[in-house]
């Protein structure tokens, strides 16, 4: 079935890439292919391969990234560009990937530079695929763990959020316990990453909890933090979201780069700009089409790196739009 799934995903990718020039027939065929995919997933979720950056890695057929990346080839490439510049500045640079999924961010990182990466994934299905994908890379550790604000057991389950992501659903009466660990507790098991200078967090609602639970470590180590900001998901975990900017500002985080969920660079600002943050929060609290973005924050002492990254992003997207006629 894996071979059939691979042929199907290639066919879907071809139809998607020709969506605007294939006419109604192509749209009808694409719909049929999605129906076939849905029917296949009722019986199995076979593995397929898809190229991310320079590397082919495994995905489950249910994962939407192999399809979405055809529509939006710049998705998540911002993380790799920023990490590459950080690697140039910091000696012995290491990277922590929380919510590593199947390793797509890892593949992008290794497409631009070589440095140690700790990949942490809480979902069992994605973790099993992650372990297959990390085998081809050196100096990469995969860890199965749910990271939260503190070490605790919570009654709940992991459910699909959208194709390619899983979310924690809290169920007070559930017999199933989810074991959460504080980030520092995890890092004590992997001391080589205790001084990591960049951390990515993408956990569908737990991002700010993870940051709050790590404030003392963040204040000491001062890493770049790249995290998802999704007020609707945060609210589901009883998190207001917006207060995280004050917490970060109090420990000397000063600058931010703001991205749309598709990876498109939007704006830069400072974390003490309360008007901008209020409007940012309002924007991403809106319709589902724009319900999340990504934010990259820098310590005040990394103002030079922030400016290099900001300028690099402006130039990258200027060239990208010129080359693609956007």
N, C-alpha and C positions, 0 to 999 in steps of 0.2 A: 504493500500500500504506500510505502514511502516514495517509491518511484512515481506512482500515479499522482501523489500529492505534489511532488516536485514539478511534474509536467503541468499540473493544474495551476500552481502558483505562477509559473513562467507565463502561462497563457493569460492569466488575470493581469499580470504586470504589463504584458504586451498590449492588452486591450485598454488598460488604464493610461498608458503612455500615449495612446492614439485616440483618446476619448474625444478630443476636440476636432479631430479630422476624420474620424471613422464613420460618422453619420449614425442614423438610427439603428442600422443593422448591428454595428459594433456595440451600441448601448444595450440592445436586446441580448446579444451574446454575452456581454459582461454580466448582465443580470442573471442569466442562466448559469454562468460559471460560479457566481456567488451562491446560487441555490445548490449547486452540486457540492460546493465546499461545505455548506451548512449541513447537508445530508451526510457527508462523510464524517463530520465531527460528531454526529449522533452515535457513531460506532467506535471511532478512534480519533486520536489527535496525533497523527504521525509527525515525525520530524522532517523538516525541509532544510535546505541550505540557502543562505542569502548573503550577498557581499555587503559588508559594512566597512567603509573606509577601504583599506587594502586587503581585508581578510574575509573569507567565507566562513560564517559561523552557523550553528544550528539554531533553528527556531521551531516552535510547535506550529502546525498548520493554522491554529486558531489566532496566532499573533498577527496583528495588523501592520506592524512596522515594515515587513517586506513589501507591502502594498503602498502604505503611506509614504514611504521614502521615494517611490517613483513620482508621486505628486509633489513631494517636498524634499528634495535631495539635501537641503541644508539642515534638516532636523538634527539637533544635538551636536552639530559640528562646532558650535560656539564653545562648548566645554573643552574640546580638544585644542582649539586655538589659544584659549586662555591658559590651559595647563602647559602648553608648549612654551609660552612666554614666561610662566612662573618657573618652569624647569630651568630656563636660561638664567634666571636671577638667583635662585636658591640652591645652595650646595646640598647634595644628598637628598634631593627632592623625592618625596613619597606622596601618594594620593590615596584617599579613602573614598570608596564608592558605596554609599548606603542606598539600598534599593537598586542593586546591580542588575536585576532582572536576569536575562540570559547571557549578559556580557556584551551588549551592543556598545555601551559607553567605553568599555575596555578596548574593544576593537578599534574604535575611533582614536582613543588615546595612543595606542600602539602604532597607529598609522602615521603619527606625527613625531613621536619621541619614545625613548626607552627609559622607564623609571618604575620602581616597585609600586604595585597597586594591591590594596586590600579590598576585595569585593564582598559585600555583605548583602545577603538576600534572605528574606523571611519566608517566602512561599516555597513549599517543598517541590512542586512541579518545576518552577523556574530554576530553583537551586540545582536540581538534578541535571538540567540542561546546561546551566552555568559551569558545572564541574567538567562537562564534556568539552566546553569551549575554552576553558582556561588551560587545558592540557597543552595547547600549542604555543603558549606564551611562557617566557621565563620570568621569575621574580613576581609571580602573582599568587595570592592566597585567596581561596574562596571560603567564606564562612556562612553557615546557615544560622541565622539569628534574626529576631525581631528587635529593633532598637526603639526604645521609648524614653520617656522623661526620667524614669527610674527603674530599678529592678523590681518587677512585680508580675504576678500571674493575673490574667484578665479572662473572664468568661466571654468567649466569642469564636468566630470562625473567619477564615479568609474567603472572600467571594470575588468573582470577576467584576471589575469596575467598568472597564471597556476593554475591547480586544487588545491585549498587550499589557494589561495592568491588573493587579489584585488589591483589594481594600479590606481593612479590618472592619468587621461588623460586630458590634458589641451586643451580646445576648446575656442578660443577667441570669436567666434560668438555664442556660446551656451547661451541659456537663463537660463540654470541651474547654480546656484551659489553654490560652496562648501565653507563652512565657516571654516576657519582655525584659530586655537588659539595657542598662545605661551604657552609652558609648564608651565611657572611660573604663567600665568593667570589661568590655570587649578588648579595648586597646591594651589593658594590662596583660592579656593573654598573648598579644602580638607587640612586644615592646619596640620593634623596629618601626612601628607606625605611630608611636607616641608623640613624635614631633612632626607629623605630616603637615605640609604647608598648603594643602588644598583638600577640600572635602566636598563631595557632591551628595545631596540629599533629595531623593525623589520617592516619597512614601505615601502619597495620596491621603494627606490629612494629618500625618504625624511629624511633618517636617519641623514645625515650630516647637513642638514638644521636645524633639531631639535636641534642638538648639538650646532651649531653656535648661534642659538637663545636663548640658555640657558647658555652661557659661564659664565656670572656673577654668576648665581646660582650654577653652577658646581664648580666654583672656591671657593665659600663660603662653600658649603656642602661637596664637595669632594667624591661623590659616585663612586663606581665601575660602569663602563659603558660597557654594553655588546651590541654590535650593528652589524647589517648586513653591510657588505662592498661589494657592487655590482656596479662596475664602469659603466657597460652598463645601469643599471637602473638610476644611478646618472646622467649620461649624458643626459638622457631623460628629466630630470628636470633642465637642464642647470647647473649642479654641477660638478666641476672637480674632486671632491672626495679627491684627494691626499692632498690638502691643509689642510684638517681637522687635520692631524697629527701635523702640525706646531701650529695650534690653541690650540690643547690639550697640547702640550709640553710647550707652553707659560704660561699655568695656572697650571704647575707643575704635569701634568700627565707624568709618566716616563716609565712605564712597560706595555707590552702587551702580551697576549696569542692569538695565531692565530689558527683558526680551518677551516677545509674544510666545505663545506655546509652541509655535512652529519653528522657533529659533531665530526669528527676525529681530534684529536689534531695534529697540524703540527709543529709549532715552537713557541718560545718565543723570544722577542727582547725588545729593548728600543725605545722610540719614537723619539730619536735624531739620530737614525741609518738611515741616509738618503739613503744609498745604499740598505739596506734591504727593506725599504718602497717603493723605486722606483721599485724594483723587485717584491714585493708583488702586487703593483698596476698593473704592467705589466702582471703578472700571471692571476689575476682575470679579466683583460680586454680581455682575450683570448676567446677560443671557449666556446659555450654555456654549455658544460659539466662541466666547472669550472668557470662560470661567477660570482660566488659570494662565499663569505666566511663569517665567523663571527670573530669579534675581541673583546677581553675583555681587557679594559685598567684600570690601577691602578695609583693612586696618588703616588708621591714619598714617602710620609710618611707612605704608606701602603706596603712598600717593604717586610715586614715580611709576610703579608697575600699573596702577590704575590708569594713569594717563596714557601709557604705552598701549594697554589693552583697549582703552576707549578709542584712541586714534586708529589702532589696527582694525577694530570693528567697523568704524566709519569707512575706511578705505576698502575693506573686504566687501562690504555691501554695495558700495559705489561701483566697484568693478563687477560684482555679480550682476547687478541690475543692468549695467551697460552691455555685458556679454549676453544676457538673456532677454534684452529688449523690454525690461520691466519699467 
